[in-house]
Amino acid sequence: MRETRHENLAVFVGACVEAGGVVILTPYCARGSLQDVLQNDDLPLDDLFVASLIADLIKVSKEGS
């Protein structure tokens, strides 16, 4: 996974596996995770942004097949 590079994916730096959990390390994202952005009511997402996000997800999905 460390060697996977794509403009629409966060880089995988590494992971820490200890009793009780797994932590995945990625570069810092100022707005948080995708889940944080999607659930933030203070950050309005216009239709163009949502359409672009969906297109990027489909693009990554097709390339990974």
N, CA, C and O atoms as a Maestro MAE file, in Angstrom:
{
 s_m_m2io_version
 :::
 2.0.0
}

f_m_ct {
 s_m_title
 :::
 protein
 m_atom[260] {
  # First column is atom index #
  i_m_mmod_type
  r_m_x_coord
  r_m_y_coord
  r_m_z_coord
  i_m_residue_number
  s_m_chain_name
  s_m_pdb_residue_name
  s_m_pdb_atom_name
  i_m_atomic_number
  :::
  1 25 0.823 -1.190 0.000 1 A "MET " " N  " 7
  2 3 0.000 0.000 0.000 1 A "MET " " CA " 6
  3 2 0.873 1.262 0.000 1 A "MET " " C  " 6
  4 15 0.464 2.301 -0.519 1 A "MET " " O  " 8
  5 25 2.040 1.171 0.566 2 A "ARG " " N  " 7
  6 3 2.919 2.342 0.636 2 A "ARG " " CA " 6
  7 2 3.326 2.846 -0.735 2 A "ARG " " C  " 6
  8 15 3.627 4.027 -0.902 2 A "ARG " " O  " 8
  9 25 3.335 1.963 -1.707 3 A "GLU " " N  " 7
  10 3 3.760 2.331 -3.057 3 A "GLU " " CA " 6
  11 2 2.604 2.839 -3.926 3 A "GLU " " C  " 6
  12 15 2.831 3.318 -5.037 3 A "GLU " " O  " 8
  13 25 1.385 2.737 -3.435 4 A "THR " " N  " 7
  14 3 0.219 3.186 -4.188 4 A "THR " " CA " 6
  15 2 0.204 4.710 -4.245 4 A "THR " " C  " 6
  16 15 0.248 5.377 -3.212 4 A "THR " " O  " 8
  17 25 0.143 5.245 -5.439 5 A "ARG " " N  " 7
  18 3 0.105 6.695 -5.637 5 A "ARG " " CA " 6
  19 2 -1.013 7.027 -6.620 5 A "ARG " " C  " 6
  20 15 -1.104 6.438 -7.697 5 A "ARG " " O  " 8
  21 25 -1.858 7.976 -6.236 6 A "HIS " " N  " 7
  22 3 -2.922 8.432 -7.113 6 A "HIS " " CA " 6
  23 2 -3.315 9.824 -6.658 6 A "HIS " " C  " 6
  24 15 -3.340 10.095 -5.457 6 A "HIS " " O  " 8
  25 25 -3.621 10.709 -7.589 7 A "GLU " " N  " 7
  26 3 -3.951 12.094 -7.261 7 A "GLU " " CA " 6
  27 2 -5.189 12.225 -6.387 7 A "GLU " " C  " 6
  28 15 -5.371 13.255 -5.738 7 A "GLU " " O  " 8
  29 25 -6.040 11.215 -6.355 8 A "ASN " " N  " 7
  30 3 -7.278 11.287 -5.585 8 A "ASN " " CA " 6
  31 2 -7.233 10.477 -4.291 8 A "ASN " " C  " 6
  32 15 -8.257 10.321 -3.626 8 A "ASN " " O  " 8
  33 25 -6.069 9.965 -3.930 9 A "LEU " " N  " 7
  34 3 -5.933 9.180 -2.707 9 A "LEU " " CA " 6
  35 2 -4.908 9.802 -1.776 9 A "LEU " " C  " 6
  36 15 -3.888 10.326 -2.220 9 A "LEU " " O  " 8
  37 25 -5.186 9.740 -0.486 10 A "ALA " " N  " 7
  38 3 -4.196 10.158 0.501 10 A "ALA " " CA " 6
  39 2 -3.097 9.102 0.531 10 A "ALA " " C  " 6
  40 15 -3.375 7.909 0.405 10 A "ALA " " O  " 8
  41 25 -1.876 9.529 0.695 11 A "VAL " " N  " 7
  42 3 -0.737 8.613 0.719 11 A "VAL " " CA " 6
  43 2 -0.753 7.806 2.019 11 A "VAL " " C  " 6
  44 15 -0.949 8.367 3.097 11 A "VAL " " O  " 8
  45 25 -0.552 6.521 1.918 12 A "PHE " " N  " 7
  46 3 -0.431 5.646 3.086 12 A "PHE " " CA " 6
  47 2 1.005 5.714 3.568 12 A "PHE " " C  " 6
  48 15 1.925 5.349 2.836 12 A "PHE " " O  " 8
  49 25 1.205 6.180 4.800 13 A "VAL " " N  " 7
  50 3 2.547 6.306 5.365 13 A "VAL " " CA " 6
  51 2 2.926 5.024 6.097 13 A "VAL " " C  " 6
  52 15 4.045 4.529 5.957 13 A "VAL " " O  " 8
  53 25 2.001 4.496 6.868 14 A "GLY " " N  " 7
  54 3 2.288 3.283 7.619 14 A "GLY " " CA " 6
  55 2 1.138 2.966 8.553 14 A "GLY " " C  " 6
  56 15 0.077 3.589 8.496 14 A "GLY " " O  " 8
  57 25 1.368 1.979 9.419 15 A "ALA " " N  " 7
  58 3 0.353 1.583 10.380 15 A "ALA " " CA " 6
  59 2 1.026 1.156 11.675 15 A "ALA " " C  " 6
  60 15 2.163 0.684 11.685 15 A "ALA " " O  " 8
  61 25 0.304 1.334 12.745 16 A "CYS " " N  " 7
  62 3 0.770 0.904 14.060 16 A "CYS " " CA " 6
  63 2 -0.260 -0.087 14.584 16 A "CYS " " C  " 6
  64 15 -1.428 0.249 14.780 16 A "CYS " " O  " 8
  65 25 0.198 -1.312 14.807 17 A "VAL " " N  " 7
  66 3 -0.697 -2.361 15.288 17 A "VAL " " CA " 6
  67 2 -0.285 -2.710 16.713 17 A "VAL " " C  " 6
  68 15 0.815 -3.208 16.952 17 A "VAL " " O  " 8
  69 25 -1.181 -2.443 17.648 18 A "GLU " " N  " 7
  70 3 -0.945 -2.768 19.047 18 A "GLU " " CA " 6
  71 2 -2.191 -3.425 19.603 18 A "GLU " " C  " 6
  72 15 -3.272 -3.340 19.019 18 A "GLU " " O  " 8
  73 25 -2.026 -4.075 20.731 19 A "ALA " " N  " 7
  74 3 -3.178 -4.708 21.373 19 A "ALA " " CA " 6
  75 2 -4.274 -3.666 21.571 19 A "ALA " " C  " 6
  76 15 -4.044 -2.607 22.153 19 A "ALA " " O  " 8
  77 25 -5.440 -3.979 21.087 20 A "GLY " " N  " 7
  78 3 -6.553 -3.068 21.266 20 A "GLY " " CA " 6
  79 2 -6.842 -2.159 20.086 20 A "GLY " " C  " 6
  80 15 -7.836 -1.434 20.113 20 A "GLY " " O  " 8
  81 25 -6.007 -2.169 19.044 21 A "GLY " " N  " 7
  82 3 -6.340 -1.309 17.921 21 A "GLY " " CA " 6
  83 2 -5.285 -1.234 16.840 21 A "GLY " " C  " 6
  84 15 -4.153 -1.694 16.994 21 A "GLY " " O  " 8
  85 25 -5.706 -0.634 15.740 22 A "VAL " " N  " 7
  86 3 -4.835 -0.400 14.593 22 A "VAL " " CA " 6
  87 2 -4.966 1.073 14.225 22 A "VAL " " C  " 6
  88 15 -6.076 1.598 14.139 22 A "VAL " " O  " 8
  89 25 -3.846 1.733 14.011 23 A "VAL " " N  " 7
  90 3 -3.845 3.136 13.611 23 A "VAL " " CA " 6
  91 2 -3.171 3.228 12.250 23 A "VAL " " C  " 6
  92 15 -2.069 2.712 12.064 23 A "VAL " " O  " 8
  93 25 -3.832 3.888 11.293 24 A "ILE " " N  " 7
  94 3 -3.269 4.087 9.959 24 A "ILE " " CA " 6
  95 2 -2.724 5.504 9.889 24 A "ILE " " C  " 6
  96 15 -3.407 6.458 10.262 24 A "ILE " " O  " 8
  97 25 -1.495 5.638 9.413 25 A "LEU " " N  " 7
  98 3 -0.840 6.932 9.321 25 A "LEU " " CA " 6
  99 2 -0.903 7.464 7.898 25 A "LEU " " C  " 6
  100 15 -0.521 6.779 6.949 25 A "LEU " " O  " 8
  101 25 -1.396 8.706 7.758 26 A "THR " " N  " 7
  102 3 -1.474 9.401 6.473 26 A "THR " " CA " 6
  103 2 -0.997 10.834 6.699 26 A "THR " " C  " 6
  104 15 -0.891 11.277 7.842 26 A "THR " " O  " 8
  105 25 -0.709 11.560 5.621 27 A "PRO " " N  " 7
  106 3 -0.330 12.970 5.798 27 A "PRO " " CA " 6
  107 2 -1.463 13.765 6.437 27 A "PRO " " C  " 6
  108 15 -2.627 13.373 6.362 27 A "PRO " " O  " 8
  109 25 -1.115 14.877 7.062 28 A "TYR " " N  " 7
  110 3 -2.096 15.760 7.698 28 A "TYR " " CA " 6
  111 2 -3.037 16.346 6.651 28 A "TYR " " C  " 6
  112 15 -2.596 16.828 5.608 28 A "TYR " " O  " 8
  113 25 -4.321 16.299 6.934 29 A "CYS " " N  " 7
  114 3 -5.339 16.913 6.075 29 A "CYS " " CA " 6
  115 2 -6.014 18.009 6.889 29 A "CYS " " C  " 6
  116 15 -6.671 17.723 7.891 29 A "CYS " " O  " 8
  117 25 -5.859 19.252 6.470 30 A "ALA " " N  " 7
  118 3 -6.331 20.409 7.237 30 A "ALA " " CA " 6
  119 2 -7.819 20.352 7.569 30 A "ALA " " C  " 6
  120 15 -8.231 20.796 8.641 30 A "ALA " " O  " 8
  121 25 -8.615 19.820 6.676 31 A "ARG " " N  " 7
  122 3 -10.062 19.754 6.928 31 A "ARG " " CA " 6
  123 2 -10.489 18.424 7.526 31 A "ARG " " C  " 6
  124 15 -11.684 18.182 7.702 31 A "ARG " " O  " 8
  125 25 -9.545 17.567 7.838 32 A "GLY " " N  " 7
  126 3 -9.868 16.275 8.435 32 A "GLY " " CA " 6
  127 2 -10.085 15.212 7.380 32 A "GLY " " C  " 6
  128 15 -9.666 15.354 6.231 32 A "GLY " " O  " 8
  129 25 -10.741 14.153 7.787 33 A "SER " " N  " 7
  130 3 -11.006 13.040 6.886 33 A "SER " " CA " 6
  131 2 -12.184 13.372 5.971 33 A "SER " " C  " 6
  132 15 -12.887 14.362 6.173 33 A "SER " " O  " 8
  133 25 -12.382 12.537 4.976 34 A "LEU " " N  " 7
  134 3 -13.545 12.705 4.095 34 A "LEU " " CA " 6
  135 2 -14.821 12.648 4.920 34 A "LEU " " C  " 6
  136 15 -15.754 13.415 4.679 34 A "LEU " " O  " 8
  137 25 -14.866 11.758 5.877 35 A "GLN " " N  " 7
  138 3 -16.044 11.656 6.747 35 A "GLN " " CA " 6
  139 2 -16.263 12.970 7.509 35 A "GLN " " C  " 6
  140 15 -17.399 13.426 7.634 35 A "GLN " " O  " 8
  141 25 -15.187 13.581 8.018 36 A "ASP " " N  " 7
  142 3 -15.302 14.860 8.723 36 A "ASP " " CA " 6
  143 2 -15.889 15.935 7.809 36 A "ASP " " C  " 6
  144 15 -16.769 16.692 8.219 36 A "ASP " " O  " 8
  145 25 -15.402 15.998 6.578 37 A "VAL " " N  " 7
  146 3 -15.880 17.010 5.625 37 A "VAL " " CA " 6
  147 2 -17.357 16.788 5.309 37 A "VAL " " C  " 6
  148 15 -18.140 17.738 5.306 37 A "VAL " " O  " 8
  149 25 -17.736 15.554 5.048 38 A "LEU " " N  " 7
  150 3 -19.121 15.260 4.673 38 A "LEU " " CA " 6
  151 2 -20.104 15.502 5.820 38 A "LEU " " C  " 6
  152 15 -21.266 15.831 5.581 38 A "LEU " " O  " 8
  153 25 -19.646 15.342 7.057 39 A "GLN " " N  " 7
  154 3 -20.538 15.512 8.210 39 A "GLN " " CA " 6
  155 2 -20.509 16.920 8.801 39 A "GLN " " C  " 6
  156 15 -21.248 17.203 9.743 39 A "GLN " " O  " 8
  157 25 -19.673 17.804 8.269 40 A "ASN " " N  " 7
  158 3 -19.537 19.160 8.799 40 A "ASN " " CA " 6
  159 2 -20.612 20.067 8.204 40 A "ASN " " C  " 6
  160 15 -20.536 20.444 7.035 40 A "ASN " " O  " 8
  161 25 -21.607 20.414 9.007 41 A "ASP " " N  " 7
  162 3 -22.699 21.269 8.536 41 A "ASP " " CA " 6
  163 2 -22.240 22.706 8.291 41 A "ASP " " C  " 6
  164 15 -22.910 23.456 7.582 41 A "ASP " " O  " 8
  165 25 -21.095 23.096 8.873 42 A "ASP " " N  " 7
  166 3 -20.567 24.450 8.684 42 A "ASP " " CA " 6
  167 2 -19.792 24.590 7.380 42 A "ASP " " C  " 6
  168 15 -19.375 25.691 7.022 42 A "ASP " " O  " 8
  169 25 -19.598 23.486 6.670 43 A "LEU " " N  " 7
  170 3 -18.872 23.501 5.404 43 A "LEU " " CA " 6
  171 2 -19.847 23.084 4.296 43 A "LEU " " C  " 6
  172 15 -19.968 21.898 3.988 43 A "LEU " " O  " 8
  173 25 -20.534 24.052 3.703 44 A "PRO " " N  " 7
  174 3 -21.524 23.706 2.676 44 A "PRO " " CA " 6
  175 2 -20.855 23.122 1.431 44 A "PRO " " C  " 6
  176 15 -19.843 23.635 0.954 44 A "PRO " " O  " 8
  177 25 -21.432 22.057 0.924 45 A "LEU " " N  " 7
  178 3 -20.913 21.389 -0.271 45 A "LEU " " CA " 6
  179 2 -21.880 21.657 -1.418 45 A "LEU " " C  " 6
  180 15 -23.012 21.171 -1.409 45 A "LEU " " O  " 8
  181 25 -21.434 22.430 -2.406 46 A "ASP " " N  " 7
  182 3 -22.311 22.718 -3.526 46 A "ASP " " CA " 6
  183 2 -22.382 21.519 -4.478 46 A "ASP " " C  " 6
  184 15 -21.594 20.579 -4.372 46 A "ASP " " O  " 8
  185 25 -23.324 21.570 -5.393 47 A "ASP " " N  " 7
  186 3 -23.550 20.451 -6.317 47 A "ASP " " CA " 6
  187 2 -22.324 20.142 -7.169 47 A "ASP " " C  " 6
  188 15 -22.052 18.979 -7.465 47 A "ASP " " O  " 8
  189 25 -21.582 21.175 -7.563 48 A "LEU " " N  " 7
  190 3 -20.382 20.971 -8.377 48 A "LEU " " CA " 6
  191 2 -19.323 20.195 -7.596 48 A "LEU " " C  " 6
  192 15 -18.679 19.303 -8.148 48 A "LEU " " O  " 8
  193 25 -19.139 20.527 -6.319 49 A "PHE " " N  " 7
  194 3 -18.173 19.807 -5.489 49 A "PHE " " CA " 6
  195 2 -18.574 18.343 -5.335 49 A "PHE " " C  " 6
  196 15 -17.744 17.447 -5.483 49 A "PHE " " O  " 8
  197 25 -19.838 18.109 -5.040 50 A "VAL " " N  " 7
  198 3 -20.327 16.739 -4.848 50 A "VAL " " CA " 6
  199 2 -20.167 15.933 -6.140 50 A "VAL " " C  " 6
  200 15 -19.737 14.781 -6.099 50 A "VAL " " O  " 8
  201 25 -20.508 16.527 -7.277 51 A "ALA " " N  " 7
  202 3 -20.367 15.837 -8.568 51 A "ALA " " CA " 6
  203 2 -18.898 15.514 -8.845 51 A "ALA " " C  " 6
  204 15 -18.579 14.428 -9.328 51 A "ALA " " O  " 8
  205 25 -18.013 16.451 -8.542 52 A "SER " " N  " 7
  206 3 -16.578 16.228 -8.737 52 A "SER " " CA " 6
  207 2 -16.071 15.116 -7.825 52 A "SER " " C  " 6
  208 15 -15.276 14.277 -8.250 52 A "SER " " O  " 8
  209 25 -16.522 15.107 -6.588 53 A "LEU " " N  " 7
  210 3 -16.134 14.070 -5.631 53 A "LEU " " CA " 6
  211 2 -16.574 12.692 -6.123 53 A "LEU " " C  " 6
  212 15 -15.795 11.740 -6.083 53 A "LEU " " O  " 8
  213 25 -17.795 12.586 -6.577 54 A "ILE " " N  " 7
  214 3 -18.313 11.307 -7.081 54 A "ILE " " CA " 6
  215 2 -17.522 10.860 -8.313 54 A "ILE " " C  " 6
  216 15 -17.182 9.684 -8.440 54 A "ILE " " O  " 8
  217 25 -17.233 11.789 -9.213 55 A "ALA " " N  " 7
  218 3 -16.450 11.452 -10.409 55 A "ALA " " CA " 6
  219 2 -15.058 10.955 -10.018 55 A "ALA " " C  " 6
  220 15 -14.560 9.999 -10.612 55 A "ALA " " O  " 8
  221 25 -14.419 11.591 -9.023 56 A "ASP " " N  " 7
  222 3 -13.102 11.150 -8.570 56 A "ASP " " CA " 6
  223 2 -13.156 9.760 -7.949 56 A "ASP " " C  " 6
  224 15 -12.258 8.945 -8.162 56 A "ASP " " O  " 8
  225 25 -14.209 9.488 -7.180 57 A "LEU " " N  " 7
  226 3 -14.346 8.161 -6.554 57 A "LEU " " CA " 6
  227 2 -14.532 7.080 -7.618 57 A "LEU " " C  " 6
  228 15 -13.952 5.998 -7.525 57 A "LEU " " O  " 8
  229 25 -15.337 7.381 -8.618 58 A "ILE " " N  " 7
  230 3 -15.548 6.412 -9.701 58 A "ILE " " CA " 6
  231 2 -14.251 6.191 -10.473 58 A "ILE " " C  " 6
  232 15 -13.935 5.063 -10.852 58 A "ILE " " O  " 8
  233 25 -13.510 7.250 -10.702 59 A "LYS " " N  " 7
  234 3 -12.236 7.166 -11.416 59 A "LYS " " CA " 6
  235 2 -11.253 6.263 -10.674 59 A "LYS " " C  " 6
  236 15 -10.612 5.411 -11.288 59 A "LYS " " O  " 8
  237 25 -11.132 6.442 -9.372 60 A "VAL " " N  " 7
  238 3 -10.234 5.614 -8.567 60 A "VAL " " CA " 6
  239 2 -10.718 4.174 -8.579 60 A "VAL " " C  " 6
  240 15 -9.915 3.248 -8.699 60 A "VAL " " O  " 8
  241 25 -12.027 3.979 -8.454 61 A "SER " " N  " 7
  242 3 -12.583 2.636 -8.440 61 A "SER " " CA " 6
  243 2 -12.304 1.891 -9.742 61 A "SER " " C  " 6
  244 15 -11.936 0.717 -9.714 61 A "SER " " O  " 8
  245 25 -12.476 2.563 -10.886 62 A "LYS " " N  " 7
  246 3 -12.235 1.930 -12.180 62 A "LYS " " CA " 6
  247 2 -10.756 1.600 -12.379 62 A "LYS " " C  " 6
  248 15 -10.419 0.552 -12.930 62 A "LYS " " O  " 8
  249 25 -9.882 2.490 -11.933 63 A "GLU " " N  " 7
  250 3 -8.439 2.264 -12.107 63 A "GLU " " CA " 6
  251 2 -7.944 1.139 -11.214 63 A "GLU " " C  " 6
  252 15 -6.957 0.477 -11.532 63 A "GLU " " O  " 8
  253 25 -8.639 0.920 -10.079 64 A "GLY " " N  " 7
  254 3 -8.215 -0.127 -9.167 64 A "GLY " " CA " 6
  255 2 -8.690 -1.505 -9.580 64 A "GLY " " C  " 6
  256 15 -8.234 -2.507 -9.029 64 A "GLY " " O  " 8
  257 25 -9.597 -1.573 -10.540 65 A "SER " " N  " 7
  258 3 -10.159 -2.865 -10.975 65 A "SER " " CA " 6
  259 2 -9.196 -3.649 -11.817 65 A "SER " " C  " 6
  260 15 -9.519 -4.752 -12.258 65 A "SER " " O  " 8
  :::
 }
 m_bond[259] {
  # First column is bond index #
  i_m_from
  i_m_to
  i_m_order
  :::
  1 1 2 1
  2 2 3 1
  3 3 4 2
  4 3 5 1
  5 5 6 1
  6 6 7 1
  7 7 8 2
  8 7 9 1
  9 9 10 1
  10 10 11 1
  11 11 12 2
  12 11 13 1
  13 13 14 1
  14 14 15 1
  15 15 16 2
  16 15 17 1
  17 17 18 1
  18 18 19 1
  19 19 20 2
  20 19 21 1
  21 21 22 1
  22 22 23 1
  23 23 24 2
  24 23 25 1
  25 25 26 1
  26 26 27 1
  27 27 28 2
  28 27 29 1
  29 29 30 1
  30 30 31 1
  31 31 32 2
  32 31 33 1
  33 33 34 1
  34 34 35 1
  35 35 36 2
  36 35 37 1
  37 37 38 1
  38 38 39 1
  39 39 40 2
  40 39 41 1
  41 41 42 1
  42 42 43 1
  43 43 44 2
  44 43 45 1
  45 45 46 1
  46 46 47 1
  47 47 48 2
  48 47 49 1
  49 49 50 1
  50 50 51 1
  51 51 52 2
  52 51 53 1
  53 53 54 1
  54 54 55 1
  55 55 56 2
  56 55 57 1
  57 57 58 1
  58 58 59 1
  59 59 60 2
  60 59 61 1
  61 61 62 1
  62 62 63 1
  63 63 64 2
  64 63 65 1
  65 65 66 1
  66 66 67 1
  67 67 68 2
  68 67 69 1
  69 69 70 1
  70 70 71 1
  71 71 72 2
  72 71 73 1
  73 73 74 1
  74 74 75 1
  75 75 76 2
  76 75 77 1
  77 77 78 1
  78 78 79 1
  79 79 80 2
  80 79 81 1
  81 81 82 1
  82 82 83 1
  83 83 84 2
  84 83 85 1
  85 85 86 1
  86 86 87 1
  87 87 88 2
  88 87 89 1
  89 89 90 1
  90 90 91 1
  91 91 92 2
  92 91 93 1
  93 93 94 1
  94 94 95 1
  95 95 96 2
  96 95 97 1
  97 97 98 1
  98 98 99 1
  99 99 100 2
  100 99 101 1
  101 101 102 1
  102 102 103 1
  103 103 104 2
  104 103 105 1
  105 105 106 1
  106 106 107 1
  107 107 108 2
  108 107 109 1
  109 109 110 1
  110 110 111 1
  111 111 112 2
  112 111 113 1
  113 113 114 1
  114 114 115 1
  115 115 116 2
  116 115 117 1
  117 117 118 1
  118 118 119 1
  119 119 120 2
  120 119 121 1
  121 121 122 1
  122 122 123 1
  123 123 124 2
  124 123 125 1
  125 125 126 1
  126 126 127 1
  127 127 128 2
  128 127 129 1
  129 129 130 1
  130 130 131 1
  131 131 132 2
  132 131 133 1
  133 133 134 1
  134 134 135 1
  135 135 136 2
  136 135 137 1
  137 137 138 1
  138 138 139 1
  139 139 140 2
  140 139 141 1
  141 141 142 1
  142 142 143 1
  143 143 144 2
  144 143 145 1
  145 145 146 1
  146 146 147 1
  147 147 148 2
  148 147 149 1
  149 149 150 1
  150 150 151 1
  151 151 152 2
  152 151 153 1
  153 153 154 1
  154 154 155 1
  155 155 156 2
  156 155 157 1
  157 157 158 1
  158 158 159 1
  159 159 160 2
  160 159 161 1
  161 161 162 1
  162 162 163 1
  163 163 164 2
  164 163 165 1
  165 165 166 1
  166 166 167 1
  167 167 168 2
  168 167 169 1
  169 169 170 1
  170 170 171 1
  171 171 172 2
  172 171 173 1
  173 173 174 1
  174 174 175 1
  175 175 176 2
  176 175 177 1
  177 177 178 1
  178 178 179 1
  179 179 180 2
  180 179 181 1
  181 181 182 1
  182 182 183 1
  183 183 184 2
  184 183 185 1
  185 185 186 1
  186 186 187 1
  187 187 188 2
  188 187 189 1
  189 189 190 1
  190 190 191 1
  191 191 192 2
  192 191 193 1
  193 193 194 1
  194 194 195 1
  195 195 196 2
  196 195 197 1
  197 197 198 1
  198 198 199 1
  199 199 200 2
  200 199 201 1
  201 201 202 1
  202 202 203 1
  203 203 204 2
  204 203 205 1
  205 205 206 1
  206 206 207 1
  207 207 208 2
  208 207 209 1
  209 209 210 1
  210 210 211 1
  211 211 212 2
  212 211 213 1
  213 213 214 1
  214 214 215 1
  215 215 216 2
  216 215 217 1
  217 217 218 1
  218 218 219 1
  219 219 220 2
  220 219 221 1
  221 221 222 1
  222 222 223 1
  223 223 224 2
  224 223 225 1
  225 225 226 1
  226 226 227 1
  227 227 228 2
  228 227 229 1
  229 229 230 1
  230 230 231 1
  231 231 232 2
  232 231 233 1
  233 233 234 1
  234 234 235 1
  235 235 236 2
  236 235 237 1
  237 237 238 1
  238 238 239 1
  239 239 240 2
  240 239 241 1
  241 241 242 1
  242 242 243 1
  243 243 244 2
  244 243 245 1
  245 245 246 1
  246 246 247 1
  247 247 248 2
  248 247 249 1
  249 249 250 1
  250 250 251 1
  251 251 252 2
  252 251 253 1
  253 253 254 1
  254 254 255 1
  255 255 256 2
  256 255 257 1
  257 257 258 1
  258 258 259 1
  259 259 260 2
  :::
 }
}
